[in-house]
Amino acid sequence: MDKYEQNALAEVEAWKKKLMRKPGRFNRLSRKAQQKVNDFIPEKAHEIITESIKGFVNGVLAGSEYMTKQKDFTTITLEEKEERVREKLETFKKTATVEGAGTGAGGIFLGLADFPLLLSIKMKFLFEAVSLYGFNVKEYTERLFILHVFQLAFSSEEKRQETLEILENWDERKLTLSQLDWKTFQQEYRDYIDLVKMFQLVPGIGAVVGAYANYNLLQLLGETAMNCCRMRLLGGKIKEE
C-alpha cells in the first residue's frame, strides 16, 4: 500500500473505534427524549416516513431510480477516487442544505415533504460514491451493500454493531444475504432522525433546523460511505500482500 492508503486505513480504524464507542450521557438522554417525541409527531408524518422508506428500499433493490452511468474507476488510485467522492459530497451537501431550508421554512406541510426528498438525495449520493470507488451498482449485491452502508450511518448502537460486522466481512456475508428487512430499516432510520427533524416542522425555526440537519446528515453519510468502501478495497489489498 502507498502512503495515502496507509493513512486511509488508519482513519478507518479510528472511525470504527468512534463508531463502537458507548453513547455518552447526553446521547442516552437524547434517545429517551426521542422515544417520547414519537408520541407527539403527527400520525400523518409517521405514515409518510414509513411509506417513503418502503418505496425507497424497493427502489434501491430494483436499481432503476438511482442508477448512474457506470464508468471504469478501477484503474485510478484511491486518492484520485476520494478526491472525486469528496467533490460529489460537497455538491450533495449544498443541495440537501438548500432543500432542508426551503421545506423547513414552510412549516409542517412542506417539512413533511422533506423526508422523501432527503432520502432521494442521500441515495443518489451513495450510488455515485460507490460507483466512484469502482463497485458496479448494477449488481444486486452492490445495491444491498449500499443499503447496509445507509443503515450503518443511521441506526442505534445495537444495530450499528451488527451492521458493521456484516460490512467488515462483506465478500463472505453477501453470499448469504438475499434481501433487507425494510421494517427494521425504517424504524432505525426514523428513530435516528425524529428528534432533530421534528423541529423542522415548526414555523419560524424550521428553515434553520432543516438546513443544519440536512448538511450534517449528509456529512455523516459521506464519512460512513467512504470508510465502508475503504474497508473493502484496502481489506482486499491486505489479503493480497
N, C-alpha and C positions, 0 to 999 in steps of 0.2 A: 504493500500500500504506500501511496505517496503521502507527503506531509499533510495535505488537505484532508485526505481520507482518515489519517490517524487522528486529526483534530475532530473530525466529524464523529468518529467512533467514540471519542472521549465525551463529546457532547451528548451522544445517545445514552451513555452510561449515567451521566449526571441527570439527564432528563428522566430516566427510568427511576432513579432514586427519589427524585422530586415527586414523580407520579405516584409512587407507592408510600410516600410519607403519610403517616397517620394525620387525619384532619385536626387542626387546632381547635381551641375552644370557640373561636368566632365562627368557624365553619360548622361546628356541631350545632351551635345556636341557630345559625342560618338555616340548617337543614330542618330543625324543629319548626322554625318560623315558616319555612317553605311548605311543610305539611299542613299547617294551619291556613296558609294562604289559599291552598287548593279549594277550601270550603267557601271562599269569598269570590273566587273567579266565576263569572257568569257561565252557566252550563253551555251556552252557545259557543263560548271560547273553547271549552273542552272538546266540543263536537268538531269544531273547525280544526283544532290541532290534531285530534285523532284521525280524522278523515284525510287531512293533509299528509300526515306521516304514512298512513296506509298506502295512499296513492304514490307517495314519494318512494317507498321501498319497492313497490311493484314496478314503478317506472325505471328505477335503477337496475333491477334484475332483468327487465326486458331490454334495457340498454338503448332504446331508440331516442328518448327525450334528451339525454345528456351526452350522447355520443359526440366525440370530437374527431376531426380528421387525424388519423393515426400516422405519425411520421416516425422515421427510424432515429431514435435518440440513443441507441445502444452503443454507438461508437464514440460519443463525446465523453469527456471526463465528468466526474461527479461535480467538480467545481463549476463547470460550464452548465450542467443541468440545474444546479441550485441557483445560479445567477438568474436563469430564466424563471424558475419557480418563484423566487423572491419578487421578481418583476410582476408576475401574474398575481401574486398575493397582494401586492400594493394596489393593483388595479381593482381587484375584487373587494378589498377593504374600503376603498373610496366609494365603490358602488353600494356596498352594504350600509355605509355611513349615511350617504345621501338618502337611500331608501328608508332607513330607520328614522331619520329626522322628518322626512316627508309624511310617513304614515303616522308617526308619533304625534305630529302637530295636529292631526285630525281627530284626536280623541279615540274613543272606544271602537268606533266602527272601522276607521282606517287602521287603527292599531291592530285589530284582529287580522286585517289583511296582510300584515307584516309577516305572520307566521309562515304561510306557504311561500311568500316571496323570498324570505330569508333562507328557507330550506333549498329553494332552487339555486340561489346564489352560492350557497355552501357546496352544493353538489356539483355545480358546474366547475367550481374551483378544484374540487377533488379529482374530477375526471381529467381536467387539464394538467394538474400537478402529477398525478400517477402516470399519465402518458409521457410527460417530460422526463420522468425517471426511466423511461424505456419499457414500461409494462403495457401490454396490449389490452386496453379496456374493452375490446370487442369480445374478449374471452369471458365467459360467465364467472369463472373463479376470480378473475381480477375485479369484477364488479362486486362480488362478495367481499373481497379484500377491502374495497372502498367503503362498504357499509360497516365493516368491523373497525376501520380507522375512525369513521364518524362516531361510532358507538364508544370507542375508547375516549374520544375527546369530550363527549357529553354524557357521562354516566356516573353512577355512585361509586364509592370506593370499592365495594364488593364486586361490582360488575367490571370495574377497571382492571382489577387483578386477573379475573377470568379472561377478559378480552386481550390483555397484554400477553398472557401465556399463549393464547391462540396465535397472535400475530408474531410472536418471537419464533414460533415453530410453524410458520405458515405453509411452507412447502410440504410438510407432512400432514398438517391438520386440514388443509384444503381438500385432501382426498376423501375425508370423512364428512365434509360439510356439503349439504345439498340446498339448504335454504336458511333463512334468518327468521327468528321469532319476532315478527313485527310488533306484536303486542308488548312484549318486554322492551323492545327497541323504543317504541313511542312513549312508554311510561318513564323510562330512564331519561329520555331527552326532555320530555315535558317537565318532569320534576327538576331537572337541572336548570332550566331557563325560566321557570314560572316566577320566581321571586323577583328577579330584576325586570323581566319583561312585563310583569303586571303593571309596573309604574309607567310603562309606555302608553297604557290605556288612559292615563289621567291627563285631561286637557291642561295646558299650561306648562307642564314639565315633560310631557311625552316626547317632544321633539329632541330635547337634550338627552334624555334617558335612552331613547331609541338609537340615536346616533352613537352614543358612547357604548351601549351594549353591543350593537352590531359590529362596531370596529373591533372590540375586544374578543367577541365570539369568533370572528374571522381570524384574528391573530392566534388564538388558541388552536383553531383548526389547522392553520398553516404549520404551526410548530409540531403538532401531532402528526400530520401527514408527512412532513419532512423526516422526522425521526423514524417513523414506521418504514418508510421507503429505504432509508439508510440502513436499518436493521437487515432488510432483505438483501440489499446489494453488498454491503460490507460483510455480512454473515457468510455469504457465498464465497467471497474472496478469502476469508479466514480459513474456510474449509479447503479451498484450493491450495493455499500455502501450507 
